[in-house]
Amino acid sequence: MATTAAFKAFVLGMTVAAAIGPIALLIINTAAVDGLARGVRASLGAATADLLFAVVAFTGGYAVTTALESHRAQLSLFASGVLVAFGLWMVGRAVRPADASRAPAGPALPAPFLQTFVLTVVNPLGIIVFMGLAVQLPGGPSLIAAAGLCLCVFAGSLLVQLALALGGSIVRGMARHRASLRALNVLSGAGVATFGVVGLLQA
């Protein structure tokens, strides 16, 4: 039973991370434009946010997740607004006139760990997804068992996030020209902003 629960938690972490959304775009873009090392840091930020969601799901249970669900519309508006603003910032970063002291696609994305962590946490859908997991796993696990499940979620999420970063670094190797990196940055920023706009319309 414990092995089955751990496997489910690992697969859930992979499933949530594998969804192509704004965070995936951001990780790929960070690795492609700013290098694999910064892409890995962005991956760690997203996986750590998923770990936080798992901790809430396994310890707070429905008391927390139900409260978040009741304010889902307001949280969605806030999260979508953040995505739109950040996406537009990425586009602005890419189209800003270049100079000799700047990288081809603009200054490196500051604090990649913190940015992917915050952008993942403000998305209310994450905790709602983990609420579904809490129902499928054994009720009332011990503190040690709950910690183990949370680490399995983190491991599954991190595995996929690192794969995204690696994919971005491969893109970086294939698109070394200034115009290619700039276009990638613009498309990624527009994609992130589009996810935010869709969220605003749905909210």
N, C-alpha and C positions, 0 to 999 in steps of 0.2 A: 504493500500500500504506500509506504514511504517513498519507494523508488518510483512508483507511478506518479505520485504527486510531484516529486522533484522533476520528473520528465515533463509533466504538463506545464510546470512553472517555467522550465527552460524553453519549451516550445512557445509559450505565450510571449516571453521576452523577445524571441526571434520574430514572432508574428507581428507584434506591435512595431518593432523596429523596421521590419521589411516593408511596411506600408509606405508607398511613395507619396510623401507629403512635403510640407515646407521644411521640416527638419532634415529629411533625407537630401533634399535639394541643397540645403545650406552646408551639410557635411561634404557632399560631393564638390560643391563650389569652393569651399575653403581649401580642400586638398588640391583641387585643380589649379587654383589661382595662387594660394599662399604656401603650398607644399604639404607633403605627407605628415610631417611632424605636427603642424597646426591642425590638419585634418583629424589626426588621432586625438588631439585634445578636444576637438569638437565632438568626436565620437564618445569620449569619456563623459562629456557634459550631458549628452542625451541619455546615455546608459545610466548615469547617476540619477537623472530625473525619473527614469523608469523604476529604478530601485526605490526611490522615495514613494512613488505611487504604490509599489508592492508593499512597502512597510505600512502605508496607510490602509491598504485593502486588508492586510492580514491582522492588523492590530486595531484599527478604528472600526473596521467592518461597516455595517450599514449606517451606523450613526453619522459617520463622516460623509460617506458616499451619497446617502439620501439627502443630506443637507446641501451638498454640491449640486445634486440633480435638481433640487428645488430652485436654485439660482442659476440654472444652466444658461438661460437666455442672457442674463447680465454678464456672466463669465465669458460666453461666446462673443458678445459684442466687444468686450475688453480685449480678449485674445486676438480676435480678428483685426481690431484696430492696431494692435502691436505688430501683427504680421504685415499689414499694409504699410505702416510707417517704416518697418525694417526693410521690407522689400524695396521701397522707394529709395531708402538710404543706399542700398546696394547698387541700384541703378545709377544714382547720383555719383557714387564712388567710381563707377566704371566710366562714366561719360565725362568726368571732370578732366579738364585739359591736363595733359601730361607734362612733366618737366624732368630734367635729368636726375633729380634727387628722389624720384618716386619710382615704384615698381611699375611694370607695364600695365597692370590693371588697377592701379591706384594703391593707396597704403594698405598694408596687411590688415585683415579683419582683427580688431582688438579683442583680447580676451575670448578666444573661441570657446573654451570650456564654459565660461560663465554665460555667454550668449545662447548657446544651444541648450544649456540647462534651464535658463529662465524661459526661453521660448517654448520649451517642452512643458515646463511646469504650468505656464499660464493657459495651456490648452486643456479645457475641462473634459474633453473627450477621453483623455488618457486615464483619468481616475475612474471614469464610467466603465471603460473597458476592463480595468482591473477589478471592478466590482463584480463583473460577470465571472472572473476567475475565482473570486472568493467563494462563490456558490458551489463551484465544482470541486473544490479541494476539501480535505477533511475538516470538519468543524472543530473549533476550539483547540488548535494545535498548541503544543508547548512552545515556550519562548525560543528554545533551541531549534525546534522543528520549523517555526515561523521564520527564524533567521536564515535557516538553510534554504527555505523556499524563496526567500527574497534574493539570496545570492544566486540561486538558479535563474531567476528572472533577469538579474543583472548580467550574468554570464551569457545568456541567450541574446539579450539586447546588444551587449557589447560586441559579440561575434559578428552580428549583421552590420552594426555601425562601423566597425573596423573594415568590413568588406566594402562598404560604401566609400570610406576614405581611400582605400586602396584603389578602387575604381576611379576616383577623382584624380589620384596621382598618376594613373595611367593616361587619363585624358590630358593631364598637364604635360606628359612626355610627348604626346601626339600633337599638341597645340601650343608650340612655344612662341609663335609670332604674337606680337603686341595686339594686332587686330583680332586674332582668334580668342585670346584670353579676355579681351574687352567684351567681345560678343558673348562669351560664356557667362561673364559676370552680369551683363545686362539681362540675358535670358533667365538666369537663376533668380535675380532680383525680381524680375517681372513675374516669375512663377510663384515666388513666395508671396508677393503682393496679391496675385490672383487668388491664391488660397484664402487670403484675408478678405478679399472682396466677396468671394463666394460665401464665406462665413457670415459676413455682414448681411448679405441678402437673405440667407437662411434664417438668421436671428430675427 
